[in-house]
Amino acid sequence: MLVYSLKRILWLIPIIICLSFIIFALMELAPGNIVDGMITENMTQEDIAALRAQFDLDRPMLYRFGKYMLGLFQGDLGRSQITNLPVWYEFMSRFPKTLQLALAALVIGVSLSVPLGIFAAKRAGTIWDNATTVFSIVALSMPGFWLGLLIMYWLAYHVKIFPAGYDGSVRSFVLPAVTTAFVMIGTVTRQTRSSMLEVMRQDYLRTARAKGASERQVTTQHALRNAWIPIVTTIGTILGHTLAGSVVVEAVYSWPGVGRLTVDAVSRRDVPMITGCVILTSIIYVVVLLLVDIVYALIDPRIKAQFLSHKRKRRRVA
């Protein structure tokens, strides 16, 4: 397991290099740069040229990319060209808010979607199963910005229960958490239903019932336990996306998270901030997927046995 984890982490190096180059290339092709927002009417052409030289805009893109990568390999993510603060500091000051939003969405989504998927699977082909399927499809089909604006209109402007944007209170946390969880509910519900339907056709469930196990024990201890792998995969993938920054939700509700930080950096053409945010979110995403793989071994003893058998074989060869 340790060797597998190290391999996954080492694969981050070429991924980070490729992502950084793509960001620099895209920002080079995009119209405008960081200097455009700093030019005033009183500036002369010499002042503008000096300002461009300050940000190395008078040099080729490959020079700026190489300079950034040299600092990155020394552990420096650079400084924001707007605030002149370290990218690491800016990112970590926003990440707790994104983590808070992601964990709340995870709790709400899993606590509703997994029971709902089991409910639909146990009543496959009935009107309740069809209603659950329709609900999950609607949840998957709704764009995040449209759902966020709809919830904001009814609960913030019409009913006036919650604030429309972030104001530092606990009440302002409810709407973005529910909006983020809604997409997770649709995806995880469909995956839970599909996995449970596949498992419920197995012979060992009939054997468990024949031995006198209750229907609740058959569902939770036998069926759900063997259906967890694809469900955990889906949950981990969605959690990784959410931790990487729910850009749409954070923009709609003015949530001060990583996603909004990245969007603001793109609009201001702050290349070091954009690159640093993408690199850190990529690392977080890979770490989350790695933890999901580790959870596999805890859920399914067969996967743990495979890792142990490979380890024993290596020891015998040595």
C-alpha positions in Angstrom: 0.0 0.0 0.0 2.9 2.4 0.8 4.5 1.7 -2.6 1.2 2.3 -4.4 0.7 5.6 -2.5 4.2 6.8 -3.3 3.7 6.0 -7.0 0.4 8.0 -7.0 2.1 11.0 -5.3 5.1 10.9 -7.7 2.7 11.0 -10.7 1.8 14.5 -9.4 5.1 15.9 -10.6 4.5 15.6 -14.4 0.8 16.5 -13.9 1.7 19.7 -12.1 4.3 20.7 -14.8 1.7 20.1 -17.6 -1.0 22.0 -15.8 1.2 24.9 -15.1 2.3 25.1 -18.7 -1.3 24.9 -19.9 -2.3 27.8 -17.6 0.6 30.0 -18.7 -0.2 29.2 -22.4 -4.0 29.9 -22.0 -3.3 33.2 -20.2 -0.9 34.2 -22.9 -3.5 33.5 -25.6 -6.3 35.3 -23.6 -6.9 39.0 -24.3 -5.5 41.4 -21.7 -3.0 41.0 -18.9 -2.3 42.1 -15.4 -1.0 45.5 -16.5 -4.2 46.6 -18.3 -6.0 47.1 -15.0 -3.1 49.3 -13.6 -2.7 51.7 -16.5 -3.9 55.2 -15.7 -4.4 58.3 -18.0 -1.4 60.0 -16.5 1.0 57.2 -17.5 3.4 57.7 -20.4 4.6 55.0 -22.7 7.8 54.7 -20.7 5.8 54.2 -17.5 3.8 51.4 -19.2 6.9 49.8 -20.5 8.5 49.8 -17.0 5.3 48.3 -15.6 5.3 45.6 -18.1 9.0 44.9 -17.4 8.1 44.7 -13.7 5.9 41.6 -14.4 8.3 40.2 -17.1 5.7 40.8 -19.7 8.4 42.1 -22.0 9.9 38.6 -22.1 8.6 35.4 -23.8 6.0 33.2 -22.0 8.5 30.4 -21.8 10.8 32.6 -19.7 8.0 33.4 -17.2 7.0 29.8 -17.1 10.6 28.6 -16.5 11.1 31.3 -13.8 7.9 30.2 -12.0 8.8 26.5 -12.2 12.2 27.2 -10.8 10.6 28.8 -7.8 8.0 26.1 -7.5 10.6 23.3 -7.3 12.1 25.3 -4.4 8.8 25.3 -2.6 7.7 28.8 -3.6 4.2 29.1 -5.2 4.8 32.7 -6.0 3.1 35.9 -4.9 -0.2 37.4 -6.1 0.4 40.1 -8.6 -2.6 42.0 -7.2 -2.1 41.9 -3.4 1.6 40.9 -3.4 0.8 38.3 -0.7 2.1 34.7 -1.0 -0.2 32.4 -3.0 0.1 29.8 -0.2 -1.2 32.2 2.4 -4.1 33.4 0.2 -5.1 29.8 -0.6 -5.0 28.6 2.9 -6.9 31.6 4.2 -9.8 30.6 1.8 -9.5 26.8 2.0 -11.2 26.4 5.4 -14.4 27.9 4.0 -14.3 25.5 1.0 -13.6 22.6 3.4 -16.5 23.6 5.6 -18.8 23.8 2.6 -17.6 20.4 1.2 -18.0 18.5 4.5 -21.4 19.9 5.1 -22.5 19.0 1.6 -21.0 15.5 2.2 -23.0 14.9 5.4 -26.2 16.2 3.9 -25.7 14.3 0.6 -24.7 11.0 2.0 -27.3 10.9 4.8 -30.1 11.5 2.2 -28.8 9.8 -1.0 -27.7 6.4 0.4 -31.0 5.6 2.2 -32.9 6.9 -0.8 -30.9 4.7 -3.1 -31.5 1.6 -0.9 -35.2 2.5 -0.7 -35.5 2.6 -4.5 -33.5 -0.6 -5.0 -35.7 -2.6 -2.6 -38.8 -1.3 -4.5 -37.4 -1.7 -8.0 -40.1 -1.4 -10.7 -42.7 0.3 -8.4 -43.9 3.8 -8.5 -41.6 4.7 -5.6 -38.6 3.6 -7.6 -39.7 5.6 -10.6 -40.3 8.7 -8.5 -36.8 8.3 -7.0 -35.3 7.9 -10.4 -37.1 11.0 -11.7 -35.9 13.0 -8.6 -32.2 11.9 -9.1 -32.3 12.8 -12.8 -33.8 16.2 -12.1 -31.1 16.8 -9.5 -28.4 15.8 -12.0 -29.8 17.9 -14.8 -30.1 21.1 -12.8 -27.2 23.5 -13.5 -25.6 24.7 -10.3 -26.0 28.4 -11.0 -29.7 28.0 -11.8 -30.4 25.9 -8.8 -28.5 28.4 -6.6 -30.4 31.3 -7.9 -33.8 29.5 -7.6 -33.1 28.6 -4.0 -31.9 32.1 -3.3 -35.0 33.6 -4.8 -37.4 31.5 -2.7 -35.6 31.3 0.6 -33.7 34.6 0.6 -35.9 37.1 -1.2 -39.4 35.6 -1.2 -39.6 33.9 2.2 -36.5 35.8 3.7 -35.4 33.0 6.0 -31.7 33.0 5.0 -29.4 35.8 3.8 -28.7 35.9 0.0 -24.9 36.0 0.4 -22.2 35.4 2.9 -22.3 37.7 5.9 -20.3 35.7 8.4 -23.3 34.1 10.2 -24.3 30.5 10.4 -27.5 31.2 8.5 -25.5 32.3 5.4 -23.9 28.8 5.4 -27.1 26.9 4.9 -28.0 27.8 1.3 -24.6 27.1 -0.4 -24.3 23.8 1.6 -27.8 22.6 0.4 -27.1 23.7 -3.2 -23.7 21.8 -3.2 -25.3 18.7 -1.6 -28.2 18.6 -4.2 -25.9 17.5 -7.0 -24.3 14.9 -4.8 -27.7 13.6 -3.8 -28.7 12.9 -7.4 -25.4 11.2 -8.4 -25.0 9.1 -5.2 -28.7 8.0 -5.2 -28.4 6.6 -8.7 -25.1 4.9 -7.9 -26.5 3.4 -4.7 -29.6 2.1 -6.4 -27.5 0.5 -9.2 -25.0 -1.1 -6.8 -27.7 -2.4 -4.5 -29.7 -3.9 -7.4 -26.6 -5.7 -8.6 -25.8 -7.1 -5.1 -29.4 -8.1 -4.3 -29.5 -10.6 -7.0 -26.6 -12.6 -5.4 -27.2 -16.0 -3.9 -25.6 -15.3 -0.5 -28.5 -12.9 0.4 -30.9 -15.8 0.0 -28.6 -17.9 2.1 -28.6 -15.2 4.8 -32.4 -15.0 4.8 -32.6 -18.8 5.0 -30.4 -18.7 8.1 -32.9 -16.5 9.8 -31.3 -13.0 9.3 -33.7 -10.2 9.4 -34.4 -8.0 6.4 -32.6 -5.1 8.0 -29.5 -7.3 8.7 -29.6 -8.6 5.1 -29.7 -5.0 3.7 -27.1 -3.3 6.0 -24.7 -6.1 6.9 -24.7 -8.1 3.6 -26.0 -6.2 0.7 -24.8 -2.7 1.5 -21.4 -3.8 2.7 -20.7 -5.5 -0.6 -22.1 -2.5 -2.6 -20.0 0.2 -0.9 -17.1 0.2 -3.4 -18.7 2.0 -6.3 -20.7 4.2 -3.9 -17.5 5.3 -2.1 -15.8 5.9 -5.5 -18.7 8.3 -6.5 -18.7 10.1 -3.1 -14.9 10.5 -3.2 -14.9 11.9 -6.7 -17.6 14.4 -5.9 -15.9 15.4 -2.6 -12.7 16.0 -4.6 -14.5 18.3 -7.0 -16.1 20.1 -4.1 -12.8 20.5 -2.2 -11.2 21.8 -5.4 -13.7 24.7 -5.2 -17.3 24.8 -6.0 -16.8 27.7 -8.4 -20.5 28.2 -9.4 -21.9 27.9 -5.9 -19.3 30.2 -4.4 -19.8 32.8 -7.1 -23.7 32.7 -6.7 -23.6 33.1 -2.9 -20.4 35.2 -2.6 -18.8 32.4 -0.6 -15.2 33.3 0.2 -13.7 30.0 -0.8 -11.1 28.7 -3.1 -13.4 28.6 -6.2 -14.2 32.3 -5.9 -10.5 33.1 -5.3 -9.6 31.3 -8.6 -12.4 33.1 -10.5 -11.3 36.5 -9.2 -7.7 35.7 -10.2 -8.7 34.7 -13.7 -10.7 37.9 -14.1 -7.7 40.0 -13.0 -5.2 37.9 -15.0 -3.2 37.1 -11.9 -1.2 34.2 -13.4 0.8 33.2 -10.2 -2.4 33.0 -8.2 -4.3 31.0 -10.9 -1.4 28.6 -11.3 -0.9 28.2 -7.5 -4.6 27.6 -6.9 -4.8 25.0 -9.7 -1.7 23.2 -8.4 -2.9 23.0 -4.8 -6.4 21.9 -5.8 -4.9 19.2 -8.0 -2.9 18.0 -5.1 -6.0 18.0 -2.9 -8.0 16.1 -5.5 -5.3 13.4 -5.9 -5.0 13.0 -2.1 -8.7 12.6 -1.8 -8.7 9.9 -4.4 -5.8 8.2 -2.7 -7.7 8.2 0.6 -10.6 6.6 -1.3 -8.4 3.8 -2.4 -7.2 3.3 1.2 -10.9 3.2 2.3 -11.4 0.4 -0.2 -9.1 -1.8 1.8 -11.0 -1.0 5.0 -14.3 -1.8 3.4 -13.5 -4.9 1.3 -11.2 -7.5 3.0 -10.5 -8.9 -0.5 -8.7 -5.8 -1.5 -6.7 -5.7 1.7 -5.7 -9.4 1.1 -4.5 -8.5 -2.4 -2.1 -5.9 -1.0 -0.9 -8.3 1.7 -0.3 -11.1 -0.9 1.7 -8.8 -3.2 3.8 -7.7 -0.2 4.5 -11.4 0.8 5.4 -12.2 -2.8 8.0 -9.4 -2.9 9.4 -10.6 0.4 9.8 -14.1 -1.0 11.5 -12.9 -4.1 13.9 -10.8 -2.1 
